Each structure stands twice: as structure tokens, then as C-alpha cells.
Amino acid sequence: MNATGFRERFAGEVIGPGDAGYDQARVVWNAVADRRPSLIVRPTSVDDVITAIRFAREQEVVMAVRGGGHSVAGFSTCDGGMVLDLSRMREVTVDPVRKRAVTQGGAHLSQLDTAAQEHGLVCPVGVVGHTGVAGLTLGGGMGRLQRKFGLTVDNLLSVDLVTAEGERVHASESENPDLFWGLRGAGANFGVATSFEFRLHPQEGTIFQGMVAFPIERSLEIAERVREFVATHDDVHVALAFTKSEELGGRPVFVVGSTHAGSVEQAERDLRVFREAGGLMDTFGPKPYLAVQGAADESLGWGQRFYTKAGFLTELSDEVIGLCAAEVETIPPGTELSLWTFGGAVGRVADDAMAYTGRNARFNLSAELMWTDPADDEGRVAWGRAAFAKVQPFMTTGRYVNDVVEAGTDGAQIYGRAKYERLVALKRKYDPDNFFRLNQNIKP
Ligand SMILES: Cc1cc2nc3c(=O)[nH]c(=O)nc-3n(C[C@H](O)[C@H](O)[C@H](O)COP(=O)(O)OP(=O)(O)OC[C@H]3O[C@@H](n4cnc5c(N)ncnc54)[C@H](O)[C@@H]3O)c2cc1C
């Protein structure tokens, strides 16, 4: 791609294969996605974003849009083509009086968390600080506070977008509401989001969080406690995991984790049901919210290889618990079967309110595999697929799009048929040439 004229028109950074720093600039979070773009551009303004889109269209090359670079499928990089890397557009501002935050399109969750916490506020986001606000929000945004405050997307008030034509569009409930509907769950399809406006909630700096690990043989008995707990505490986050515990010498365990956003006294009372059940290990306690949010930043750092497969459940049946527990026998290192609770504030939003699908889910079950040696790629993916195939019959309509890794997944599986058709109509309106196609693609 000849970028000579473009470099003059573009104020940000332009990095080609011959430039110093190219090999570092092309890296994304998932090392499996090892690709070589023709050009990596780092805009510093909305004007730069427009210039880059127009140039990529002139050159007829594909564009990969990068927010935080966490796409497990590797959608934010490409072979050939242009990467639009928003890492120089990471500003976050907070209005403490109106309880609003505005982030630029390249911001990380940690930046939003930190800026909001400076005012005793919070936006419910994901659980790893270096995930991008953009990709997470445009897909939905699950996290520890979702049962109390909803998904990230439930707290999204507006988006500034640059379309495939290089036009600026503002989308909210009152302006371009059709686009706003689609952006909330299928958002990587319609343009480059240059800024997001969020509603914030009060959250003092401390939160009660941790986990108890039980011997795997006790899974069914403990799951009974979980069912009762989640039915009676619909604002408390519970995350379950089936894995082999490194801290316990590789012992198969059933882990019950929780984040309780109420008072410490209330949390201690509520979580006794797990903490006094004779676990092997207990890490619960009051902790700084920002420390909890950053706790996995290192263990889930860049450069590892990752695969995931996930789906929603409407109930936590003994059959599913039994199947998951049995899988631990063959589970590879660095792998877990993870179950997050839904319902609460997530379930109070109507399913047709936005593209995001799965409001009747009570749990999201995912196989999550992480490893470092490329020689293990095939084996890990095969294990993940096989484990998932066993629990798939229990799953309900909808998938969390950010967890859909397989290329060519039918969009109707993610959104249901009716919503998918509505999304196709929207795609025809905003991106009829399918310029933005490095995503779980809505085909116009
Ligand atoms: C370690 C890790 C932890 C995670 N934890 C959570 C979690 O707790 N909760 C959760 O819900 N998800 C989680 N995820 C999934 C995560 O939400 C998705 O991978 C998400 O797409 C990442 O967003 P990103 O901006 O970092 O990714 P990117 O790879 O930059 O982008 C992902 C997709 O969004 C598009 N995109 C990015 N920026 C923009 C933009 N500004 N405008 C338009 N399109 C854009 C890209 O083109 C791509 O299709 C996690 C992922 C990882 C790797």
C-alpha cells in the first residue's frame, strides 16, 4: 500500500512493515492471532479516523479496528489491510454531578474505573483492566457488578461514530435510535466508535470479594446452595469454576467466587453460606474496588494463547454440574469451565431493547483455555469444542458475541433470527458494502 500522500494528511502515527516498532505494533492480546497488516495507523482525532477510513476505502483494503486489542478471535488485526489502532485516543472524563463518564474509543477499562472511582463512582465493566472499553461495550459488557447495575451496555447513553462513508453520527435513544439499538450488542459492525457516554453509579472504594474452593466431589451439594443463594440475592455476583487448582497442587475443585457490593457486614452475613461450608481455601474479604478490578491484569497479560466457547443457561441443573465436574478429569492446564450468574439488573431489561440477546439467561457457561506453546493449539481447541458440545444441548437462545470465536458463526445463533434480520437491515443502511467486516459479521 503506498501511504505517501496519506502520511501527509494524517496527524497521528503511521507504521508500515519497514518501520521500527512494526513488530511490536502488530501484536494483539491473543498470540494465536499473529498477523501482518500492510499499515498500522494510530489516529489522534476524529478527523484522523475519517482520513484513515477514506484512505482504506480508496485503496480497497480491509480495515481492522482496534480498541483494546482483546478480541479473542483476533478481529482487531489482519493480514494485508489497515489496522486502525485507537491507542492514542484514550481520554476519559467524568462529570461527578451528573454521574456521567465520556471515554474515547481506545480507552481501557482500568482508565474508566480509575477516573470514576476518583469521585466514588463506578460503571459496571469487565474484570480485566487492559480490556478495551470499545469492544467490550459494543458486544455487551459482562462483569462483577452486572446483577446490581446491569451490563456495561445497559449504562451506555450515547456513542459518537464514524461510518464507512467517513461521516460522523451521534447515536442515542433520541438520535438515530435504530443505530443505537444495533450498536448495543452488534456494535463492531457499523463504524468506528470514537467516544462513549456512560451512566455512573455510587460505589465507595471498598468491595467484598473472593472465593471458596471445594473438592470437586462436593459440586452437586454446593451447587444446591448456589441455586438458593442466587434466587434470593439477585444483586450479588456469583462466579463458579470447575478446574484443577494450582494453589492446591493440581487438585480438581469446584470454586464459588462472589463480589458483593453491599456493606461489609451484609456481605459477611450473606456469604456465610459458602464460607462456612468447609472449603479448602477461602480468599474472601473487603478489598479496594480498583485492586479487585486489576487483580487478574498480570495473569491474563498479553502474549498468551487463548480459546473460548460459551453459551447461556436458564437454570443450573444437576446434569450440567455433573457434566462439568466430569470434564475436570481431562481438563488441560490453564483451563476452566466457568459459570457466571445473570438475572438481577441484567434480566430486568427487555430482550428486544437492543441487539444484545440473552436476557432470560440465568448463567453463562464458558470453556476458557489459556496456554503458551503453539504446538498445543490443536489439542486445546479440540478439548474446548468437545467439552462444550456436551453442555450445548442445555443452552438457550443467544450467545454473548464477544465470546464467539469461531469464524462463520451464524448470526441468528448469536441474536436469534428476528433480531438478526433487523441487524441485516441496519447493516444495509449504515455499511452496505460491508467495509467493517472484521467482527462477528452481519452480512448486508
Ligand atoms: C483477558 C480478557 C478478559 C476479558 N474479560 C471480559 C469481561 O470481564 N467481560 C466481558 O464482557 N468481556 C470480557 N472479555 C471479552 C472482551 O469484551 C472482548 O474481547 C472485546 O471485544 C474486547 O474489546 P477490545 O476493544 O479490547 O478489543 P479489540 O480486539 O480492539 O476489538 C474487538 C472488536 O471490537 C471492534 N472494535 C474495537 N474498538 C472499536 C471501536 N472503537 N469502534 C468500533 N469497533 C471497535 C473490533 O474491530 C473488533 O471487532 C475479555 C477478553 C479478554 C481477552
PDBQT file of the ligand as one rigid body, heavy atoms in Angstrom, charges set to zero:
ROOT
HETATM    1  C1  LIG A 501      -8.278 -11.124  29.162  1.00  0.00    +0.000 C 
HETATM    2  C2  LIG A 501      -9.695 -10.858  28.724  1.00  0.00    +0.000 A 
HETATM    3  C3  LIG A 501     -10.654 -10.585  29.663  1.00  0.00    +0.000 A 
HETATM    4  C4  LIG A 501     -11.970 -10.338  29.275  1.00  0.00    +0.000 A 
HETATM    5  N1  LIG A 501     -12.899 -10.079  30.235  1.00  0.00    +0.000 NA
HETATM    6  C5  LIG A 501     -14.151  -9.766  29.870  1.00  0.00    +0.000 A 
HETATM    7  C6  LIG A 501     -15.134  -9.427  30.839  1.00  0.00    +0.000 A 
HETATM    8  O1  LIG A 501     -14.878  -9.426  32.027  1.00  0.00    +0.000 OA
HETATM    9  N2  LIG A 501     -16.372  -9.112  30.407  1.00  0.00    +0.000 N 
HETATM   10  C7  LIG A 501     -16.683  -9.104  29.090  1.00  0.00    +0.000 A 
HETATM   11  O2  LIG A 501     -17.828  -8.798  28.769  1.00  0.00    +0.000 OA
HETATM   12  N3  LIG A 501     -15.790  -9.442  28.153  1.00  0.00    +0.000 NA
HETATM   13  C8  LIG A 501     -14.533  -9.763  28.508  1.00  0.00    +0.000 A 
HETATM   14  N4  LIG A 501     -13.619 -10.084  27.559  1.00  0.00    +0.000 N 
HETATM   15  C9  LIG A 501     -14.035 -10.107  26.149  1.00  0.00    +0.000 C 
HETATM   16  C10 LIG A 501     -13.908  -8.693  25.594  1.00  0.00    +0.000 C 
HETATM   17  O3  LIG A 501     -15.031  -7.948  25.984  1.00  0.00    +0.000 OA
HETATM   18  C11 LIG A 501     -13.875  -8.733  24.066  1.00  0.00    +0.000 C 
HETATM   19  O4  LIG A 501     -12.751  -9.446  23.657  1.00  0.00    +0.000 OA
HETATM   20  C12 LIG A 501     -13.881  -7.327  23.499  1.00  0.00    +0.000 C 
HETATM   21  O5  LIG A 501     -14.187  -7.402  22.136  1.00  0.00    +0.000 OA
HETATM   22  C13 LIG A 501     -12.567  -6.646  23.710  1.00  0.00    +0.000 C 
HETATM   23  O6  LIG A 501     -12.615  -5.313  23.336  1.00  0.00    +0.000 OA
HETATM   24  P1  LIG A 501     -11.274  -4.592  22.875  1.00  0.00    +0.000 P 
HETATM   25  O7  LIG A 501     -11.609  -3.197  22.489  1.00  0.00    +0.000 OA
HETATM   26  O8  LIG A 501     -10.203  -4.822  23.870  1.00  0.00    +0.000 OA
HETATM   27  O9  LIG A 501     -10.922  -5.493  21.633  1.00  0.00    +0.000 OA
HETATM   28  P2  LIG A 501     -10.459  -5.262  20.145  1.00  0.00    +0.000 P 
HETATM   29  O10 LIG A 501      -9.745  -6.517  19.803  1.00  0.00    +0.000 OA
HETATM   30  O11 LIG A 501      -9.728  -3.989  19.987  1.00  0.00    +0.000 OA
HETATM   31  O12 LIG A 501     -11.831  -5.178  19.377  1.00  0.00    +0.000 OA
HETATM   32  C14 LIG A 501     -12.827  -6.166  19.468  1.00  0.00    +0.000 C 
HETATM   33  C15 LIG A 501     -13.872  -5.948  18.361  1.00  0.00    +0.000 C 
HETATM   34  O13 LIG A 501     -14.453  -4.665  18.519  1.00  0.00    +0.000 OA
HETATM   35  C16 LIG A 501     -14.165  -3.846  17.402  1.00  0.00    +0.000 C 
HETATM   36  N5  LIG A 501     -13.786  -2.515  17.894  1.00  0.00    +0.000 N 
HETATM   37  C17 LIG A 501     -12.814  -2.222  18.785  1.00  0.00    +0.000 A 
HETATM   38  N6  LIG A 501     -12.796  -0.911  19.019  1.00  0.00    +0.000 NA
HETATM   39  C18 LIG A 501     -13.782  -0.366  18.272  1.00  0.00    +0.000 A 
HETATM   40  C19 LIG A 501     -14.262   0.943  18.105  1.00  0.00    +0.000 A 
HETATM   41  N7  LIG A 501     -13.722   1.966  18.748  1.00  0.00    +0.000 N 
HETATM   42  N8  LIG A 501     -15.295   1.137  17.255  1.00  0.00    +0.000 NA
HETATM   43  C20 LIG A 501     -15.858   0.103  16.579  1.00  0.00    +0.000 A 
HETATM   44  N9  LIG A 501     -15.436  -1.157  16.699  1.00  0.00    +0.000 NA
HETATM   45  C21 LIG A 501     -14.410  -1.386  17.546  1.00  0.00    +0.000 A 
HETATM   46  C22 LIG A 501     -13.011  -4.521  16.686  1.00  0.00    +0.000 C 
HETATM   47  O14 LIG A 501     -12.983  -4.216  15.332  1.00  0.00    +0.000 OA
HETATM   48  C23 LIG A 501     -13.280  -5.981  16.960  1.00  0.00    +0.000 C 
HETATM   49  O15 LIG A 501     -14.226  -6.489  16.052  1.00  0.00    +0.000 OA
HETATM   50  C24 LIG A 501     -12.310 -10.349  27.906  1.00  0.00    +0.000 A 
HETATM   51  C25 LIG A 501     -11.332 -10.624  26.955  1.00  0.00    +0.000 A 
HETATM   52  C26 LIG A 501     -10.037 -10.882  27.355  1.00  0.00    +0.000 A 
HETATM   53  C27 LIG A 501      -9.013 -11.201  26.334  1.00  0.00    +0.000 C 
ENDROOT
TORSDOF 0
